[in-house]
Amino acid sequence: MKFAVPGIIAAVAGAVLGAGAVFGVTAAASDNTRPEIDRSGNADSSLLNQVEYGSR
């Protein structure tokens, strides 16, 4: 019975660490917010607000 106690302790510690890793990875991966875009530039001369070629 002496050999079972360290095995049980290792199994419990592994389960706790595994659950913590799963919850940590899930929390890190669920960060799905988009950053705010700076739209304070001049739309007539900005490459991000107007295509570089041609006119519409």
C-alpha distance matrix in Angstrom:
0.0 3.8 5.4 5.4 7.1 9.9 10.4 11.0 13.2 15.0 15.7 17.1 19.1 20.4 21.5 23.2 25.0 26.0 27.4 29.2 30.7 31.8 33.5 35.0 36.5 37.8 39.4 41.0 42.3 43.8 46.4 49.3 52.2 55.4 57.2 60.6 63.5 66.3 69.5 71.8 73.6 77.1 76.7 79.9 78.8 75.0 73.5 70.5 72.7 75.3 75.4 76.9 79.3 82.0 82.8 81.9
3.8 0.0 3.8 5.5 5.9 7.8 9.5 10.7 11.9 13.6 15.2 16.5 17.8 19.4 21.0 22.4 23.8 25.2 26.9 28.3 29.7 31.3 32.9 34.0 35.7 37.2 38.7 40.1 41.6 43.2 45.6 48.7 51.5 54.6 56.1 59.6 62.4 65.1 68.3 70.5 72.3 75.8 75.6 78.8 77.5 73.8 72.3 69.4 71.7 74.4 74.4 75.8 78.4 81.2 82.0 81.2
5.4 3.8 0.0 3.8 5.7 6.2 6.8 9.1 10.6 11.4 12.9 14.9 16.1 17.1 18.9 20.8 21.8 22.9 24.9 26.5 27.5 29.0 30.9 32.1 33.3 35.0 36.7 37.9 39.3 41.1 43.5 46.5 49.4 52.5 54.1 57.6 60.3 63.0 66.3 68.5 70.2 73.6 73.3 76.4 75.1 71.4 69.7 66.9 69.3 71.8 71.8 73.1 75.6 78.4 79.3 78.6
5.4 5.5 3.8 0.0 3.8 5.7 5.1 6.1 8.6 9.9 10.4 12.3 14.2 15.2 16.4 18.3 19.9 20.7 22.4 24.3 25.5 26.7 28.5 30.0 31.3 32.7 34.4 35.9 37.1 38.7 41.3 44.2 47.2 50.3 52.1 55.6 58.4 61.2 64.3 66.7 68.5 71.9 71.5 74.7 73.5 69.8 68.2 65.2 67.4 70.0 70.0 71.5 74.0 76.7 77.5 76.6
7.1 5.9 5.7 3.8 0.0 3.8 5.4 5.2 6.2 8.6 9.9 10.6 12.2 14.1 15.4 16.6 18.3 19.7 21.1 22.6 24.2 25.7 27.1 28.4 30.2 31.6 32.9 34.5 36.0 37.5 39.9 43.0 45.8 49.0 50.5 53.9 56.9 59.5 62.8 65.0 66.9 70.4 70.1 73.4 72.2 68.5 67.0 64.1 66.2 69.0 69.2 70.7 73.3 76.0 76.7 75.9
9.9 7.8 6.2 5.7 3.8 0.0 3.8 5.5 5.0 6.0 8.5 9.9 10.4 12.0 14.1 15.3 16.2 17.8 19.8 20.9 22.1 24.0 25.6 26.5 28.1 29.9 31.3 32.5 34.1 35.9 38.1 41.2 44.0 47.1 48.5 52.0 54.8 57.4 60.7 62.8 64.6 68.1 67.9 71.1 69.8 66.0 64.6 61.7 64.0 66.7 66.8 68.2 70.8 73.6 74.5 73.8
10.4 9.5 6.8 5.1 5.4 3.8 0.0 3.8 5.4 5.1 6.1 8.6 9.8 10.4 12.2 14.2 15.2 16.1 18.1 19.8 20.7 22.2 24.2 25.4 26.6 28.2 30.0 31.2 32.5 34.3 36.7 39.7 42.7 45.7 47.4 50.9 53.6 56.4 59.6 62.0 63.7 67.0 66.7 69.8 68.6 64.8 63.2 60.3 62.6 65.2 65.2 66.6 69.1 71.8 72.7 71.9
11.0 10.7 9.1 6.1 5.2 5.5 3.8 0.0 3.8 5.4 5.0 6.2 8.5 9.8 10.5 12.3 14.2 15.1 16.4 18.3 19.8 20.9 22.5 24.1 25.6 26.8 28.4 30.1 31.4 32.8 35.4 38.4 41.3 44.5 46.2 49.7 52.6 55.4 58.5 60.9 62.7 66.2 65.7 69.0 68.0 64.2 62.7 59.7 61.8 64.5 64.6 66.3 68.7 71.4 72.1 71.1
13.2 11.9 10.6 8.6 6.2 5.0 5.4 3.8 0.0 3.8 5.5 5.2 6.1 8.5 9.9 10.6 12.2 14.0 15.4 16.5 18.2 19.9 21.2 22.3 24.2 25.7 26.9 28.4 30.1 31.6 33.8 37.0 39.7 42.9 44.4 47.8 50.7 53.4 56.6 58.8 60.7 64.2 64.0 67.3 66.1 62.4 61.0 58.0 60.2 63.0 63.3 64.8 67.5 70.2 70.8 70.0
15.0 13.6 11.4 9.9 8.6 6.0 5.1 5.4 3.8 0.0 3.8 5.5 5.1 6.0 8.5 9.9 10.4 11.8 14.0 15.2 16.1 18.0 19.8 20.7 22.1 24.0 25.5 26.6 28.1 30.0 32.2 35.3 38.1 41.1 42.7 46.2 48.9 51.6 54.9 57.1 58.9 62.3 62.0 65.2 63.9 60.2 58.7 55.8 58.1 60.7 60.9 62.3 64.8 67.6 68.5 67.7
15.7 15.2 12.9 10.4 9.9 8.5 6.1 5.0 5.5 3.8 0.0 3.8 5.5 5.1 6.1 8.6 9.9 10.3 12.1 14.1 15.2 16.2 18.2 19.7 20.9 22.3 24.1 25.5 26.7 28.3 30.9 33.8 36.8 39.9 41.7 45.2 48.0 50.9 54.0 56.4 58.2 61.6 61.1 64.3 63.2 59.4 57.9 54.8 57.0 59.6 59.7 61.3 63.8 66.4 67.2 66.3
17.1 16.5 14.9 12.3 10.6 9.9 8.6 6.2 5.2 5.5 3.8 0.0 3.8 5.4 5.1 6.2 8.6 9.8 10.5 12.3 14.2 15.3 16.5 18.1 20.0 21.0 22.4 24.2 25.7 27.0 29.4 32.5 35.3 38.5 40.3 43.7 46.6 49.4 52.6 54.9 56.9 60.3 59.9 63.2 62.2 58.5 57.1 54.0 56.0 58.8 59.1 60.8 63.4 66.0 66.6 65.6
19.1 17.8 16.1 14.2 12.2 10.4 9.8 8.5 6.1 5.1 5.5 3.8 0.0 3.8 5.5 5.2 6.1 8.4 9.9 10.6 12.2 14.2 15.4 16.3 18.2 19.9 21.0 22.3 24.2 25.7 27.9 31.1 33.8 36.9 38.4 41.8 44.7 47.3 50.6 52.8 54.7 58.1 57.9 61.2 60.1 56.3 55.0 52.0 54.2 57.0 57.3 58.8 61.5 64.2 64.9 64.1
20.4 19.4 17.1 15.2 14.1 12.0 10.4 9.8 8.5 6.0 5.1 5.4 3.8 0.0 3.8 5.5 5.1 5.9 8.4 9.8 10.3 12.0 14.1 15.0 16.2 18.0 19.7 20.8 22.2 24.1 26.4 29.4 32.3 35.3 37.0 40.5 43.3 46.1 49.2 51.6 53.3 56.7 56.3 59.5 58.3 54.6 53.0 50.1 52.3 55.0 55.1 56.6 59.2 61.9 62.6 61.8
21.5 21.0 18.9 16.4 15.4 14.1 12.2 10.5 9.9 8.5 6.1 5.1 5.5 3.8 0.0 3.8 5.5 5.0 6.0 8.5 9.8 10.4 12.1 14.0 15.3 16.3 18.1 19.8 21.0 22.3 25.0 27.9 30.8 34.0 36.0 39.4 42.3 45.2 48.2 50.7 52.6 55.9 55.4 58.7 57.7 54.0 52.5 49.4 51.4 54.1 54.3 56.1 58.6 61.1 61.7 60.7
23.2 22.4 20.8 18.3 16.6 15.3 14.2 12.3 10.6 9.9 8.6 6.2 5.2 5.5 3.8 0.0 3.8 5.4 5.2 6.1 8.6 10.0 10.6 12.1 14.3 15.4 16.4 18.2 19.9 21.1 23.4 26.6 29.2 32.5 34.2 37.5 40.5 43.3 46.4 48.7 50.7 54.2 53.8 57.2 56.3 52.5 51.3 48.1 50.1 53.0 53.4 55.2 57.9 60.4 60.9 59.9
25.0 23.8 21.8 19.9 18.3 16.2 15.2 14.2 12.2 10.4 9.9 8.6 6.1 5.1 5.5 3.8 0.0 3.8 5.5 5.0 6.1 8.6 9.9 10.3 12.2 14.1 15.2 16.3 18.1 19.9 21.9 25.1 27.8 30.9 32.3 35.8 38.6 41.4 44.6 46.8 48.7 52.1 51.8 55.1 54.0 50.2 48.9 45.9 48.0 50.9 51.2 52.8 55.5 58.2 58.8 58.0
26.0 25.2 22.9 20.7 19.7 17.8 16.1 15.1 14.0 11.8 10.3 9.8 8.4 5.9 5.0 5.4 3.8 0.0 3.8 5.4 5.1 6.2 8.6 9.7 10.6 12.2 14.2 15.3 16.4 18.3 20.7 23.6 26.7 29.7 31.5 35.1 37.8 40.7 43.8 46.3 48.0 51.3 50.8 54.0 53.0 49.2 47.7 44.6 46.7 49.4 49.6 51.2 53.7 56.4 57.0 56.1
27.4 26.9 24.9 22.4 21.1 19.8 18.1 16.4 15.4 14.0 12.1 10.5 9.9 8.4 6.0 5.2 5.5 3.8 0.0 3.8 5.4 5.1 6.1 8.4 10.0 10.5 12.2 14.2 15.3 16.4 19.1 22.0 24.9 28.2 30.1 33.5 36.5 39.5 42.4 45.0 46.9 50.2 49.6 53.0 52.2 48.4 47.1 43.9 45.7 48.5 48.9 50.8 53.4 55.8 56.2 55.2
29.2 28.3 26.5 24.3 22.6 20.9 19.8 18.3 16.5 15.2 14.1 12.3 10.6 9.8 8.5 6.1 5.0 5.4 3.8 0.0 3.8 5.5 5.2 5.9 8.5 9.8 10.4 12.1 14.1 15.3 17.4 20.6 23.2 26.4 28.0 31.4 34.4 37.2 40.3 42.6 44.6 48.0 47.7 51.1 50.2 46.4 45.2 42.1 44.0 46.9 47.5 49.3 52.0 54.6 54.9 54.0
30.7 29.7 27.5 25.5 24.2 22.1 20.7 19.8 18.2 16.1 15.2 14.2 12.2 10.3 9.8 8.6 6.1 5.1 5.4 3.8 0.0 3.8 5.5 5.0 6.1 8.4 9.8 10.5 12.1 14.1 16.1 19.3 22.1 25.0 26.7 30.2 32.9 35.8 38.9 41.3 43.0 46.4 46.0 49.2 48.2 44.4 43.0 39.9 42.1 44.8 45.1 46.8 49.4 52.1 52.7 51.9
31.8 31.3 29.0 26.7 25.7 24.0 22.2 20.9 19.9 18.0 16.2 15.3 14.2 12.0 10.4 10.0 8.6 6.2 5.1 5.5 3.8 0.0 3.8 5.5 5.3 6.1 8.6 10.0 10.6 12.2 14.9 17.6 20.7 23.8 25.9 29.4 32.1 35.2 38.1 40.8 42.6 45.8 45.1 48.3 47.5 43.7 42.3 39.1 41.0 43.7 44.0 45.8 48.3 50.8 51.3 50.3
33.5 32.9 30.9 28.5 27.1 25.6 24.2 22.5 21.2 19.8 18.2 16.5 15.4 14.1 12.1 10.6 9.9 8.6 6.1 5.2 5.5 3.8 0.0 3.8 5.6 5.1 6.1 8.6 9.9 10.5 13.0 16.0 18.8 22.1 24.1 27.5 30.5 33.5 36.4 38.9 41.0 44.3 43.7 47.1 46.4 42.7 41.5 38.2 39.9 42.8 43.4 45.4 48.1 50.4 50.7 49.5
35.0 34.0 32.1 30.0 28.4 26.5 25.4 24.1 22.3 20.7 19.7 18.1 16.3 15.0 14.0 12.1 10.3 9.7 8.4 5.9 5.0 5.5 3.8 0.0 3.8 5.4 5.2 6.2 8.6 10.0 11.6 15.0 17.5 20.6 22.2 25.6 28.5 31.3 34.4 36.8 38.7 42.1 41.8 45.1 44.2 40.5 39.3 36.1 38.1 41.0 41.7 43.4 46.2 48.8 49.1 48.3
36.5 35.7 33.3 31.3 30.2 28.1 26.6 25.6 24.2 22.1 20.9 20.0 18.2 16.2 15.3 14.3 12.2 10.6 10.0 8.5 6.1 5.3 5.6 3.8 0.0 3.8 5.5 5.1 6.0 8.5 10.5 13.4 16.4 19.2 21.0 24.6 27.2 30.2 33.2 35.8 37.5 40.8 40.2 43.4 42.4 38.7 37.2 34.1 36.1 38.9 39.2 41.0 43.6 46.2 46.7 45.9
37.8 37.2 35.0 32.7 31.6 29.9 28.2 26.8 25.7 24.0 22.3 21.0 19.9 18.0 16.3 15.4 14.1 12.2 10.5 9.8 8.4 6.1 5.1 5.4 3.8 0.0 3.8 5.5 5.2 6.1 9.1 11.6 14.8 17.9 20.2 23.7 26.4 29.7 32.4 35.2 37.0 40.2 39.4 42.7 42.1 38.3 37.0 33.6 35.3 38.1 38.6 40.7 43.2 45.5 45.8 44.7
39.4 38.7 36.7 34.4 32.9 31.3 30.0 28.4 26.9 25.5 24.1 22.4 21.0 19.7 18.1 16.4 15.2 14.2 12.2 10.4 9.8 8.6 6.1 5.2 5.5 3.8 0.0 3.8 5.5 5.3 7.1 10.3 12.8 16.2 18.1 21.4 24.5 27.5 30.4 32.9 35.0 38.3 37.8 41.2 40.6 36.9 35.9 32.5 34.1 37.1 38.0 40.0 42.8 45.1 45.2 44.1
41.0 40.1 37.9 35.9 34.5 32.5 31.2 30.1 28.4 26.6 25.5 24.2 22.3 20.8 19.8 18.2 16.3 15.3 14.2 12.1 10.5 10.0 8.6 6.2 5.1 5.5 3.8 0.0 3.8 5.6 6.0 9.4 11.8 14.6 16.2 19.7 22.5 25.4 28.5 31.0 32.8 36.1 35.7 39.0 38.1 34.4 33.2 30.0 31.9 34.9 35.5 37.4 40.2 42.7 43.0 42.2
42.3 41.6 39.3 37.1 36.0 34.1 32.5 31.4 30.1 28.1 26.7 25.7 24.2 22.2 21.0 19.9 18.1 16.4 15.3 14.1 12.1 10.6 9.9 8.6 6.0 5.2 5.5 3.8 0.0 3.8 5.5 7.6 10.9 13.5 15.8 19.4 21.8 25.1 27.8 30.7 32.3 35.4 34.6 37.8 37.1 33.3 31.9 28.6 30.4 33.2 33.6 35.6 38.2 40.6 40.9 40.0
43.8 43.2 41.1 38.7 37.5 35.9 34.3 32.8 31.6 30.0 28.3 27.0 25.7 24.1 22.3 21.1 19.9 18.3 16.4 15.3 14.1 12.2 10.5 10.0 8.5 6.1 5.3 5.6 3.8 0.0 3.8 5.6 8.8 12.0 14.7 18.0 20.8 24.1 26.7 29.5 31.5 34.6 33.6 37.0 36.7 32.9 31.8 28.3 29.7 32.6 33.4 35.7 38.3 40.4 40.4 39.2
46.4 45.6 43.5 41.3 39.9 38.1 36.7 35.4 33.8 32.2 30.9 29.4 27.9 26.4 25.0 23.4 21.9 20.7 19.1 17.4 16.1 14.9 13.0 11.6 10.5 9.1 7.1 6.0 5.5 3.8 0.0 3.8 6.0 9.1 11.3 14.6 17.5 20.7 23.4 26.1 28.1 31.3 30.7 34.2 33.6 29.9 29.0 25.6 27.1 30.1 31.1 33.3 36.1 38.3 38.3 37.2
49.3 48.7 46.5 44.2 43.0 41.2 39.7 38.4 37.0 35.3 33.8 32.5 31.1 29.4 27.9 26.6 25.1 23.6 22.0 20.6 19.3 17.6 16.0 15.0 13.4 11.6 10.3 9.4 7.6 5.6 3.8 0.0 3.8 6.6 9.6 12.8 15.4 18.9 21.2 24.3 26.1 29.1 28.1 31.5 31.2 27.6 26.6 23.0 24.2 27.2 28.2 30.6 33.2 35.2 35.1 33.9
52.2 51.5 49.4 47.2 45.8 44.0 42.7 41.3 39.7 38.1 36.8 35.3 33.8 32.3 30.8 29.2 27.8 26.7 24.9 23.2 22.1 20.7 18.8 17.5 16.4 14.8 12.8 11.8 10.9 8.8 6.0 3.8 0.0 3.8 6.6 9.3 12.3 15.7 18.0 20.9 23.1 26.1 25.3 28.9 28.7 25.1 24.6 20.9 21.9 25.2 26.6 29.0 31.8 33.8 33.4 32.2
55.4 54.6 52.5 50.3 49.0 47.1 45.7 44.5 42.9 41.1 39.9 38.5 36.9 35.3 34.0 32.5 30.9 29.7 28.2 26.4 25.0 23.8 22.1 20.6 19.2 17.9 16.2 14.6 13.5 12.0 9.1 6.6 3.8 0.0 3.8 6.5 8.9 12.4 14.7 17.7 19.6 22.6 21.7 25.2 25.0 21.4 20.8 17.2 18.2 21.4 22.9 25.3 28.2 30.2 29.8 28.7
57.2 56.1 54.1 52.1 50.5 48.5 47.4 46.2 44.4 42.7 41.7 40.3 38.4 37.0 36.0 34.2 32.3 31.5 30.1 28.0 26.7 25.9 24.1 22.2 21.0 20.2 18.1 16.2 15.8 14.7 11.3 9.6 6.6 3.8 0.0 3.8 6.4 9.4 12.3 14.9 16.9 20.2 19.9 23.4 22.9 19.3 19.1 15.6 16.9 20.4 22.1 24.2 27.4 29.5 29.1 28.4
60.6 59.6 57.6 55.6 53.9 52.0 50.9 49.7 47.8 46.2 45.2 43.7 41.8 40.5 39.4 37.5 35.8 35.1 33.5 31.4 30.2 29.4 27.5 25.6 24.6 23.7 21.4 19.7 19.4 18.0 14.6 12.8 9.3 6.5 3.8 0.0 3.8 6.5 9.1 11.6 14.0 17.2 17.1 20.7 20.6 17.2 17.6 14.2 14.8 18.5 20.8 23.0 26.2 28.1 27.3 26.6
63.5 62.4 60.3 58.4 56.9 54.8 53.6 52.6 50.7 48.9 48.0 46.6 44.7 43.3 42.3 40.5 38.6 37.8 36.5 34.4 32.9 32.1 30.5 28.5 27.2 26.4 24.5 22.5 21.8 20.8 17.5 15.4 12.3 8.9 6.4 3.8 0.0 3.8 6.0 9.0 10.8 13.9 13.5 17.1 16.8 13.4 13.9 10.5 11.2 14.9 17.2 19.3 22.6 24.5 23.8 23.3
66.3 65.1 63.0 61.2 59.5 57.4 56.4 55.4 53.4 51.6 50.9 49.4 47.3 46.1 45.2 43.3 41.4 40.7 39.5 37.2 35.8 35.2 33.5 31.3 30.2 29.7 27.5 25.4 25.1 24.1 20.7 18.9 15.7 12.4 9.4 6.5 3.8 0.0 3.8 5.7 7.6 11.1 11.7 15.2 14.7 11.6 12.9 10.2 10.8 14.5 17.2 18.8 22.3 24.2 23.3 23.2
69.5 68.3 66.3 64.3 62.8 60.7 59.6 58.5 56.6 54.9 54.0 52.6 50.6 49.2 48.2 46.4 44.6 43.8 42.4 40.3 38.9 38.1 36.4 34.4 33.2 32.4 30.4 28.5 27.8 26.7 23.4 21.2 18.0 14.7 12.3 9.1 6.0 3.8 0.0 3.8 5.6 8.3 8.4 12.1 12.3 9.6 11.5 9.0 8.3 12.0 15.2 17.1 20.3 21.7 20.5 20.2
71.8 70.5 68.5 66.7 65.0 62.8 62.0 60.9 58.8 57.1 56.4 54.9 52.8 51.6 50.7 48.7 46.8 46.3 45.0 42.6 41.3 40.8 38.9 36.8 35.8 35.2 32.9 31.0 30.7 29.5 26.1 24.3 20.9 17.7 14.9 11.6 9.0 5.7 3.8 0.0 3.8 6.8 8.5 11.8 11.9 10.0 12.8 11.2 10.5 13.7 17.1 18.4 21.7 23.0 21.7 21.8
73.6 72.3 70.2 68.5 66.9 64.6 63.7 62.7 60.7 58.9 58.2 56.9 54.7 53.3 52.6 50.7 48.7 48.0 46.9 44.6 43.0 42.6 41.0 38.7 37.5 37.0 35.0 32.8 32.3 31.5 28.1 26.1 23.1 19.6 16.9 14.0 10.8 7.6 5.6 3.8 0.0 3.8 6.1 8.8 8.2 6.5 9.7 9.1 8.6 11.2 14.4 15.3 18.6 20.0 19.0 19.6
77.1 75.8 73.6 71.9 70.4 68.1 67.0 66.2 64.2 62.3 61.6 60.3 58.1 56.7 55.9 54.2 52.1 51.3 50.2 48.0 46.4 45.8 44.3 42.1 40.8 40.2 38.3 36.1 35.4 34.6 31.3 29.1 26.1 22.6 20.2 17.2 13.9 11.1 8.3 6.8 3.8 0.0 3.8 5.5 5.7 5.7 9.5 9.9 8.4 9.9 13.2 13.9 16.9 17.8 16.4 17.2
76.7 75.6 73.3 71.5 70.1 67.9 66.7 65.7 64.0 62.0 61.1 59.9 57.9 56.3 55.4 53.8 51.8 50.8 49.6 47.7 46.0 45.1 43.7 41.8 40.2 39.4 37.8 35.7 34.6 33.6 30.7 28.1 25.3 21.7 19.9 17.1 13.5 11.7 8.4 8.5 6.1 3.8 0.0 3.8 5.6 5.1 8.1 8.1 5.5 6.7 10.3 11.8 14.4 15.0 13.3 13.7
79.9 78.8 76.4 74.7 73.4 71.1 69.8 69.0 67.3 65.2 64.3 63.2 61.2 59.5 58.7 57.2 55.1 54.0 53.0 51.1 49.2 48.3 47.1 45.1 43.4 42.7 41.2 39.0 37.8 37.0 34.2 31.5 28.9 25.2 23.4 20.7 17.1 15.2 12.1 11.8 8.8 5.5 3.8 0.0 3.8 5.9 8.5 10.0 7.7 7.0 9.9 10.5 12.6 12.8 11.1 12.2
78.8 77.5 75.1 73.5 72.2 69.8 68.6 68.0 66.1 63.9 63.2 62.2 60.1 58.3 57.7 56.3 54.0 53.0 52.2 50.2 48.2 47.5 46.4 44.2 42.4 42.1 40.6 38.1 37.1 36.7 33.6 31.2 28.7 25.0 22.9 20.6 16.8 14.7 12.3 11.9 8.2 5.7 5.6 3.8 0.0 3.8 6.5 8.9 8.2 7.6 9.7 9.2 12.0 13.2 12.6 14.4
75.0 73.8 71.4 69.8 68.5 66.0 64.8 64.2 62.4 60.2 59.4 58.5 56.3 54.6 54.0 52.5 50.2 49.2 48.4 46.4 44.4 43.7 42.7 40.5 38.7 38.3 36.9 34.4 33.3 32.9 29.9 27.6 25.1 21.4 19.3 17.2 13.4 11.6 9.6 10.0 6.5 5.7 5.1 5.9 3.8 0.0 3.8 5.4 5.5 6.3 8.6 8.8 12.2 14.1 13.7 15.1
73.5 72.3 69.7 68.2 67.0 64.6 63.2 62.7 61.0 58.7 57.9 57.1 55.0 53.0 52.5 51.3 48.9 47.7 47.1 45.2 43.0 42.3 41.5 39.3 37.2 37.0 35.9 33.2 31.9 31.8 29.0 26.6 24.6 20.8 19.1 17.6 13.9 12.9 11.5 12.8 9.7 9.5 8.1 8.5 6.5 3.8 0.0 3.8 5.6 5.4 6.2 6.2 9.9 12.4 12.9 14.4
70.5 69.4 66.9 65.2 64.1 61.7 60.3 59.7 58.0 55.8 54.8 54.0 52.0 50.1 49.4 48.1 45.9 44.6 43.9 42.1 39.9 39.1 38.2 36.1 34.1 33.6 32.5 30.0 28.6 28.3 25.6 23.0 20.9 17.2 15.6 14.2 10.5 10.2 9.0 11.2 9.1 9.9 8.1 10.0 8.9 5.4 3.8 0.0 3.8 5.8 7.3 8.8 12.3 14.5 14.6 15.2
72.7 71.7 69.3 67.4 66.2 64.0 62.6 61.8 60.2 58.1 57.0 56.0 54.2 52.3 51.4 50.1 48.0 46.7 45.7 44.0 42.1 41.0 39.9 38.1 36.1 35.3 34.1 31.9 30.4 29.7 27.1 24.2 21.9 18.2 16.9 14.8 11.2 10.8 8.3 10.5 8.6 8.4 5.5 7.7 8.2 5.5 5.6 3.8 0.0 3.8 7.0 9.4 12.3 13.6 12.7 12.7
75.3 74.4 71.8 70.0 69.0 66.7 65.2 64.5 63.0 60.7 59.6 58.8 57.0 55.0 54.1 53.0 50.9 49.4 48.5 46.9 44.8 43.7 42.8 41.0 38.9 38.1 37.1 34.9 33.2 32.6 30.1 27.2 25.2 21.4 20.4 18.5 14.9 14.5 12.0 13.7 11.2 9.9 6.7 7.0 7.6 6.3 5.4 5.8 3.8 0.0 3.8 6.4 8.8 9.8 9.0 9.5
75.4 74.4 71.8 70.0 69.2 66.8 65.2 64.6 63.3 60.9 59.7 59.1 57.3 55.1 54.3 53.4 51.2 49.6 48.9 47.5 45.1 44.0 43.4 41.7 39.2 38.6 38.0 35.5 33.6 33.4 31.1 28.2 26.6 22.9 22.1 20.8 17.2 17.2 15.2 17.1 14.4 13.2 10.3 9.9 9.7 8.6 6.2 7.3 7.0 3.8 0.0 3.8 5.6 7.5 8.1 9.2
76.9 75.8 73.1 71.5 70.7 68.2 66.6 66.3 64.8 62.3 61.3 60.8 58.8 56.6 56.1 55.2 52.8 51.2 50.8 49.3 46.8 45.8 45.4 43.4 41.0 40.7 40.0 37.4 35.6 35.7 33.3 30.6 29.0 25.3 24.2 23.0 19.3 18.8 17.1 18.4 15.3 13.9 11.8 10.5 9.2 8.8 6.2 8.8 9.4 6.4 3.8 0.0 3.8 7.0 8.8 11.1
79.3 78.4 75.6 74.0 73.3 70.8 69.1 68.7 67.5 64.8 63.8 63.4 61.5 59.2 58.6 57.9 55.5 53.7 53.4 52.0 49.4 48.3 48.1 46.2 43.6 43.2 42.8 40.2 38.2 38.3 36.1 33.2 31.8 28.2 27.4 26.2 22.6 22.3 20.3 21.7 18.6 16.9 14.4 12.6 12.0 12.2 9.9 12.3 12.3 8.8 5.6 3.8 0.0 3.8 6.8 9.6
82.0 81.2 78.4 76.7 76.0 73.6 71.8 71.4 70.2 67.6 66.4 66.0 64.2 61.9 61.1 60.4 58.2 56.4 55.8 54.6 52.1 50.8 50.4 48.8 46.2 45.5 45.1 42.7 40.6 40.4 38.3 35.2 33.8 30.2 29.5 28.1 24.5 24.2 21.7 23.0 20.0 17.8 15.0 12.8 13.2 14.1 12.4 14.5 13.6 9.8 7.5 7.0 3.8 0.0 3.7 6.8
82.8 82.0 79.3 77.5 76.7 74.5 72.7 72.1 70.8 68.5 67.2 66.6 64.9 62.6 61.7 60.9 58.8 57.0 56.2 54.9 52.7 51.3 50.7 49.1 46.7 45.8 45.2 43.0 40.9 40.4 38.3 35.1 33.4 29.8 29.1 27.3 23.8 23.3 20.5 21.7 19.0 16.4 13.3 11.1 12.6 13.7 12.9 14.6 12.7 9.0 8.1 8.8 6.8 3.7 0.0 3.8
81.9 81.2 78.6 76.6 75.9 73.8 71.9 71.1 70.0 67.7 66.3 65.6 64.1 61.8 60.7 59.9 58.0 56.1 55.2 54.0 51.9 50.3 49.5 48.3 45.9 44.7 44.1 42.2 40.0 39.2 37.2 33.9 32.2 28.7 28.4 26.6 23.3 23.2 20.2 21.8 19.6 17.2 13.7 12.2 14.4 15.1 14.4 15.2 12.7 9.5 9.2 11.1 9.6 6.8 3.8 0.0
